[in-house]
Amino acid sequence: MPAPLEFLRKLRKVTEQHGILLIADEIQTGFGRTGKFFAIEHSGVQPDLITVAKSLAAGFPLSGVIGRAQVMDAPDPGGLGGTYAGNPVACTAGLAVMDVMRDEKLPERAARIGSVVEERMQSWAAEQKLVGDVRVMGAMAGMELVRDRDTKEAADKETARIVAVAREKGLIILRAGTHHNVVRTLMPLTIPDEQLEEGLDMLGAALQEVAAAR
């Protein structure tokens, strides 16, 4: 559920007024996933700290904190540490990731992937009442499934069935949300176009099969 951009801007004003640090958790949304290098960039807000991990090193154990010098320089030497701090192999992987992000323009690629995913999901929503909402920001998309569009009753069992049917067809997907009724897309930003279309075909077929059996 993307945070409204105006909410983030007003939150920044509140934190500035009261001397509160604004921390952006970009562990999942960072490194191009939403069409920007960091998701917070969509709002124009500059946070005090940003947490990063996961895509930072393409699967190697590496995480980090980025922030304003005034904040980052506050701890005394040795005041910060971490389990995987300074791992040379992971750090090398992280540098390689930065090169790929730049050379292959992955944030821009994520935006193009998102437009394809949104178009397909919106077409399913027009055909199937099981689809209650479609939320897309770059290549991070969620398709909420409901039993009734007016009451928004969560179609959790149907969502679980779609995940199972998709797996039988060769596609691994995840469900998320408070009521476990949101299908998430987590494709690699380097996915070839033909594989993206193939995966969406499988998801669409699974959705249609479950919707028809209701």
C-alpha positions in Angstrom: 0.0 0.0 0.0 2.0 3.0 -1.2 2.1 5.9 1.2 0.5 9.0 -0.2 3.2 11.5 -1.4 1.5 14.4 0.4 1.5 12.4 3.6 5.3 11.9 3.4 5.8 15.6 2.7 3.7 16.6 5.7 5.4 14.0 7.9 8.8 15.6 6.9 7.5 19.0 8.1 6.3 17.5 11.4 9.6 15.8 12.1 11.5 19.0 11.3 9.3 21.1 13.6 9.9 18.7 16.5 13.5 17.7 15.9 12.6 14.1 15.0 14.7 12.0 12.6 12.9 10.8 9.5 14.1 7.3 8.6 13.2 5.7 5.2 13.3 1.9 5.2 14.4 1.2 1.6 15.5 -2.4 2.2 12.8 -3.7 -0.2 11.9 -0.6 -2.1 15.4 0.6 -2.8 17.8 0.1 -5.7 15.4 0.8 -8.5 12.5 -1.4 -7.5 9.9 1.4 -7.7 11.3 3.2 -10.7 13.5 5.5 -8.7 16.8 4.6 -7.1 15.0 5.0 -3.7 11.2 5.1 -3.3 11.3 8.2 -1.1 12.5 10.1 -4.2 9.0 10.0 -5.6 7.9 12.4 -2.9 10.8 14.8 -3.1 11.4 14.3 0.6 14.9 14.1 1.9 15.1 11.8 4.9 17.7 11.9 7.6 18.6 8.2 7.4 18.0 5.5 4.8 18.4 1.8 5.6 19.5 -0.5 2.7 20.1 -4.3 2.3 18.8 -7.1 0.1 19.3 -5.9 -3.5 22.3 -3.9 -2.3 24.6 -7.0 -2.9 22.5 -9.2 -5.1 22.0 -11.9 -2.4 25.2 -11.5 -0.5 24.8 -10.6 3.2 25.3 -6.9 3.2 23.3 -4.0 4.7 24.0 -0.4 5.5 22.7 3.0 6.7 23.0 6.2 4.6 22.4 9.5 6.2 23.2 13.2 6.7 26.7 13.8 7.8 25.5 15.5 11.0 23.7 12.3 12.0 26.2 9.8 10.7 29.2 11.5 12.4 27.5 11.7 15.8 28.6 8.3 17.2 32.1 8.0 18.5 34.6 5.7 16.6 33.5 2.1 17.1 30.1 3.2 18.2 28.5 1.4 15.2 28.8 -2.2 14.2 27.0 -5.1 12.6 27.2 -8.8 12.2 28.3 -8.6 8.5 30.2 -5.3 8.7 33.1 -5.1 6.3 32.7 -8.5 4.6 35.0 -8.0 1.6 33.2 -10.4 -0.7 29.8 -8.8 0.0 31.3 -5.3 -0.4 32.7 -6.3 -3.8 29.3 -7.7 -4.8 27.8 -4.4 -3.7 30.1 -2.4 -5.9 29.3 -4.7 -8.9 25.6 -4.1 -8.2 26.2 -0.3 -8.4 27.8 -0.8 -11.8 24.9 -2.8 -13.1 22.4 -0.4 -11.8 24.1 2.5 -13.6 25.1 0.7 -16.9 21.8 -1.1 -17.4 19.6 1.8 -16.2 17.6 -0.5 -13.9 15.4 2.2 -12.3 14.2 3.1 -15.7 13.8 -0.6 -16.6 11.7 -1.0 -13.4 9.4 1.8 -14.6 8.9 0.0 -17.9 8.2 -3.3 -16.2 5.7 -1.7 -14.0 3.8 -0.2 -16.9 3.5 -3.7 -18.4 2.4 -5.3 -15.1 -0.1 -2.5 -14.4 -1.7 -2.8 -17.9 -2.1 -6.6 -17.5 -3.5 -6.3 -13.9 -5.9 -3.6 -14.9 -7.2 -5.8 -17.8 -7.8 -8.6 -15.3 -9.6 -6.2 -13.0 -11.9 -5.3 -15.9 -12.7 -9.0 -16.5 -12.7 -10.5 -13.0 -14.7 -9.1 -10.0 -12.3 -11.0 -7.8 -9.7 -8.3 -8.4 -10.6 -5.5 -6.0 -7.6 -3.1 -6.4 -4.4 -2.8 -8.3 -1.5 -0.8 -6.8 1.7 -0.3 -8.8 4.9 1.8 -8.2 7.5 0.8 -10.7 8.2 -3.0 -10.6 6.6 -3.2 -7.1 3.0 -4.1 -7.6 0.2 -5.6 -5.6 -3.1 -7.0 -6.8 -5.7 -7.2 -4.0 -8.3 -9.9 -4.3 -11.8 -9.6 -2.7 -15.0 -11.5 -2.6 -17.1 -8.4 -2.9 -15.9 -5.1 -4.3 -18.3 -3.1 -2.1 -17.6 -4.7 1.2 -13.9 -5.4 0.4 -14.2 -8.8 2.0 -10.7 -10.3 1.7 -10.5 -13.3 -0.7 -7.7 -15.0 1.3 -8.6 -18.6 0.4 -8.9 -17.7 -3.3 -5.5 -15.9 -3.1 -3.9 -19.0 -1.6 -5.4 -21.1 -4.4 -4.1 -18.7 -7.1 -0.6 -19.1 -5.5 -0.9 -22.9 -5.7 -2.3 -23.0 -9.2 0.4 -20.6 -10.4 3.1 -22.8 -8.8 1.6 -25.8 -10.7 2.0 -23.8 -13.9 5.6 -23.1 -13.1 5.3 -19.6 -11.6 6.3 -18.8 -8.0 4.4 -15.9 -6.5 3.9 -14.5 -3.0 0.8 -13.3 -1.2 0.9 -10.4 1.3 -1.3 -8.0 3.1 -2.9 -8.0 6.5 -5.5 -10.5 5.3 -3.1 -12.4 3.0 -5.2 -11.5 -0.1 -2.7 -9.4 -2.1 -0.6 -11.0 -4.9 2.8 -9.3 -5.0 5.2 -9.2 -8.0 8.9 -9.5 -7.3 10.5 -10.2 -10.6 14.2 -9.4 -11.2 14.7 -6.0 -12.8 16.9 -7.7 -15.3 14.1 -10.1 -16.4 13.9 -10.5 -20.2 10.7 -9.2 -21.8 9.6 -12.6 -23.0 10.0 -14.1 -19.5 8.0 -11.2 -18.0 5.2 -11.9 -20.5 5.3 -15.6 -19.8 5.1 -15.1 -16.1 2.1 -12.7 -16.4 0.4 -15.2 -18.7 0.7 -17.9 -16.0 -0.6 -15.5 -13.3 -3.5 -14.5 -15.5 -4.3 -18.1 -16.3 -4.2 -19.0 -12.5 -6.5 -16.0 -11.7 -9.0 -17.0 -14.4 -9.0 -20.6 -13.3 -9.7 -19.8 -9.6 -12.3 -17.1 -10.5 -14.2 -19.5 -12.8 -14.4 -22.1 -10.0 -16.0 -19.7 -7.5 
